[in-house]
Structures are given as structure tokens and as C-alpha cells.
Amino acid sequence: MAIVDVTVIPIGTETPSVSKYVAEIQHILSKYEKEGLISYQLTPMNTLIEGELSVLFEVIQAIHESPFENGIKRVATNIRIDDRRDKKVKMNDKLESVKKQVEKPST
């Protein structure tokens, strides 16, 4: 299972707001999640997606294409992949691990 940090940036929008493009991407991600292929989390600056790497590449292509399908002529997509293969780790597992470290008394 891999975790992807992805940001899709439509370039040349009519206004500085890109929320309508982000919303369309969330609809695409929701479809994949309902099919049981991924889990995802929207943040103020990006979207985190977890699933099998081959599926994640398919999802990334679909969300990269979305602004083009909505009239945008240029899109920049930033991708960061965390692919750990020694054990299964989900997004929440990573958060819990850090929380445990924060809660430890300082030495």
C-alpha cells in the first residue's frame, strides 16, 4: 500500500479561486473510494490518497485530466509517493506513530 501526496494546479483560471476544480477532483476520488480502491483525505494544500501503487497512478492521471476536461489549457500536477514495503502502513497509522512520540515525556 502506498500513500500519495498530490496537488493539481490548473493554470489560467478566470479567477484566483480554484475551489470548483478541487471539488471536481474530489468527486473523482469519491468514485474510486466507493469502489473500494482508495482512501483519500483533502487538506487545505493538497490531497492525500492511499491504495495500491498501480491504482494510484490511474487515479493521478484521472485527476490530472479533470481540469482539461473543464476547459483549462494548462495543468501542473505535483506528486510525492511514500511506498513502504516492509509492512502495511496507512495514513492514520503514520499519524498515530507521531502522536505517540509527542506524548512521550521528554528526557
ChimeraX attribute file (.defattr): number of C-alpha atoms within 10 A of each C-alpha:
attribute: neighborCount
match mode: 1-to-1
recipient: residues
	/A:1	17
	/A:2	21
	/A:3	23
	/A:4	21
	/A:5	18
	/A:6	20
	/A:7	19
	/A:8	22
	/A:9	18
	/A:10	21
	/A:11	14
	/A:12	12
	/A:13	15
	/A:14	8
	/A:15	6
	/A:16	8
	/A:17	9
	/A:18	15
	/A:19	9
	/A:20	11
	/A:21	19
	/A:22	20
	/A:23	11
	/A:24	15
	/A:25	21
	/A:26	17
	/A:27	12
	/A:28	14
	/A:29	24
	/A:30	15
	/A:31	12
	/A:32	17
	/A:33	16
	/A:34	10
	/A:35	9
	/A:36	10
	/A:37	15
	/A:38	21
	/A:39	17
	/A:40	19
	/A:41	13
	/A:42	14
	/A:43	8
	/A:44	5
	/A:45	8
	/A:46	16
	/A:47	19
	/A:48	18
	/A:49	24
	/A:50	24
	/A:51	21
	/A:52	14
	/A:53	16
	/A:54	10
	/A:55	15
	/A:56	21
	/A:57	12
	/A:58	11
	/A:59	20
	/A:60	21
	/A:61	12
	/A:62	14
	/A:63	22
	/A:64	21
	/A:65	16
	/A:66	20
	/A:67	24
	/A:68	14
	/A:69	9
	/A:70	12
	/A:71	11
	/A:72	16
	/A:73	12
	/A:74	12
	/A:75	15
	/A:76	11
	/A:77	14
	/A:78	12
	/A:79	14
	/A:80	11
	/A:81	15
	/A:82	13
	/A:83	16
	/A:84	12
	/A:85	9
	/A:86	6
	/A:87	7
	/A:88	10
	/A:89	16
	/A:90	16
	/A:91	16
	/A:92	9
	/A:93	11
	/A:94	10
	/A:95	10
	/A:96	11
	/A:97	10
	/A:98	11
	/A:99	11
	/A:100	9
	/A:101	10
	/A:102	10
	/A:103	8
	/A:104	8
	/A:105	6
	/A:106	6
	/A:107	3
